[in-house]
Amino acid sequence: MEIEVRTQGHVKVIKLRGKLSNGPPLDQLNATFTDLFAAGDSRFVLDLAEMPMIDSSGIGLLVRYYTTAKQNGGAVKLLNPSKFTIQTLKLVRMLNLFEVFEDPQLAVASFD
């Protein structure tokens, strides 16, 4: 998995490339979020356009960081999730937690 973090205003846009599943990809994203929270960030847009699938451990991580972001006055919002990711989140009844966007500018602007 490749993770690219960029800053847009007061929002961190995190682009994920590859499968988010148990093992190194999950550890990598966990470390990224840990560093961002330690730096005081709590507003995140996850760009999932190049993430074809997510497993239950990946969903667990997203939900955990969604909760942590909320507790710190922020949020985790999803940008361009794949149909598989949407279906997986619906299946485990977690899709309703996240705001989902197709336009990156709207996703970032939704924090203002």
Number of C-alpha atoms within 10 A of each C-alpha: 14 14 14 11 16 10 10 13 11 13 21 19 24 21 18 21 17 16 18 27 17 14 10 11 18 19 14 15 20 16 11 16 19 13 12 16 16 10 9 9 18 23 22 27 24 22 24 21 16 15 20 16 18 20 15 14 14 21 19 12 18 20 17 12 20 21 16 16 19 14 11 14 11 17 22 25 22 22 23 18 20 16 11 13 20 16 13 18 19 12 10 10 10 15 18 9 14 15 14 18 19 13 10 16 10 11 21 21 11 11 15 7
